[in-house]
Amino acid sequence: MQTVIFMANGVEECEALLVVDLLRRAGLSIDMVSVHETKQIESAHNVKIECDKTLDQVDGSAVDLYVVPGGLKGVDNLKANEKVSQILLDQHNNKKLLAAICAGPTVLSELGILDDMNATVYPGMKEDLGSKVHFKDKNVIQDGHVITSHGLGAAIPFALHLVSLLKDQETADKVSKTIVYK
């Protein structure tokens, strides 16, 4: 199983890196992919992060899951990237897994991916989802092939849910126990 997490300047580093960390602990492959010309990005809190690849180095046909992290500036950078939009729409049209956390679901919503679906988002951004999305105030919501989560405080259950989908619940439980998450 191959996973890509989009990394843009302004990303909420804890949401993104927590997903990367827990998936890798589960033995899953996840690439941090910079949507900029260089592999290095700067997070919302001025942390420099060296990504594994740039967007041009991704073979979309081999990706099982794309993850969209939050961070307001990062989300704006993702929304402005036409290639990211096309990748997300192709993934959605092929009914392959998509996941987004915090402000990230607004990227999917703006593309119409969340229309008529149950989803969550950072609580202060509920209106940004638009009227076609059925907002649910929960840590993690899965509706079909789309998984959303509402913020950094839900990043562990979000990442563990992704592990359970990509591998199995037993592995997710083992990772949870390893990090002493209850």
Secondary structure, DSSP 8 states (H G I E B T S, - for coil): -EEEEEE-TT--HHHHHHHHHHHHHTT-EEEEEESSSSSEEE-TTS-EEE-SEEGGG--GGG-SEEEE---HHHHHHHHT-HHHHHHHHHHHHTT-EEEEETTTHHHHHHTTTTTTSEE---GGGGGGG-TTSEE--SSEEEETTEEEE--GGGHHHHHHHHHHHHT-HHHHHHHHHHTT--
